[in-house]
Amino acid sequence: MAHIPQDPYMLLSMVNMKLRDRYASLDALCEDWDVSRSEIESVLATLNYHYDPGQNAFI
């Protein structure tokens, strides 16, 4: 995850913005960014945010 924010709050903001504006799913974002979905989910879980596919966002 070297090319994405290491700060969980910055990561949350960036991922939700990209999911809203560009990607149809978290899997599509992870594939394009070449990052592990589990890593993103793990970091954001520390903030009690979890991916909701219906909203295509971490809530």
C-alpha positions as CSV (number, residue, x, y, z in Angstrom):
1,M,0.0,0.0,0.0
2,A,2.9,2.3,-0.7
3,H,1.1,4.5,-3.2
4,I,-2.0,5.1,-1.1
5,P,-2.4,7.1,2.1
6,Q,-1.2,5.3,5.2
7,D,-3.3,7.4,7.5
8,P,-6.7,5.6,8.0
9,Y,-8.8,8.7,7.8
10,M,-7.1,9.9,4.6
11,L,-7.5,6.4,3.1
12,L,-11.2,6.4,4.0
13,S,-11.7,9.8,2.4
14,M,-9.8,8.8,-0.8
15,V,-11.4,5.4,-1.2
16,N,-14.9,6.7,-0.7
17,M,-14.3,9.5,-3.1
18,K,-12.9,7.1,-5.8
19,L,-15.8,4.7,-5.2
20,R,-18.3,7.5,-5.6
21,D,-16.7,9.1,-8.7
22,R,-14.9,6.3,-10.6
23,Y,-15.3,2.7,-9.5
24,A,-18.4,0.5,-9.5
25,S,-17.1,-1.7,-6.7
26,L,-14.3,-2.1,-4.2
27,D,-12.9,-5.0,-6.2
28,A,-12.6,-2.8,-9.3
29,L,-10.7,-0.1,-7.3
30,C,-8.4,-2.7,-5.8
31,E,-7.7,-4.3,-9.1
32,D,-6.9,-0.9,-10.7
33,W,-4.8,0.2,-7.8
34,D,-3.1,-3.2,-7.5
35,V,-3.8,-3.4,-3.8
36,S,-5.2,-6.1,-1.6
37,R,-8.9,-5.6,-0.7
38,S,-8.3,-7.2,2.7
39,E,-5.6,-4.7,3.5
40,I,-7.9,-1.8,2.8
41,E,-10.7,-3.4,4.7
42,S,-8.4,-4.2,7.6
43,V,-7.2,-0.6,7.9
44,L,-10.6,0.9,7.7
45,A,-12.0,-1.6,10.1
46,T,-9.8,0.0,12.8
47,L,-12.1,3.0,12.4
48,N,-15.2,0.8,12.5
49,Y,-15.9,1.4,8.8
50,H,-17.0,-1.5,6.7
51,Y,-17.7,-1.8,3.0
52,D,-21.3,-1.8,2.0
53,P,-21.7,-3.0,-1.6
54,G,-25.2,-1.6,-1.9
55,Q,-24.0,1.9,-1.2
56,N,-20.6,1.2,-2.8
57,A,-18.9,3.0,0.2
58,F,-17.3,2.4,3.5
59,I,-19.8,3.3,6.2
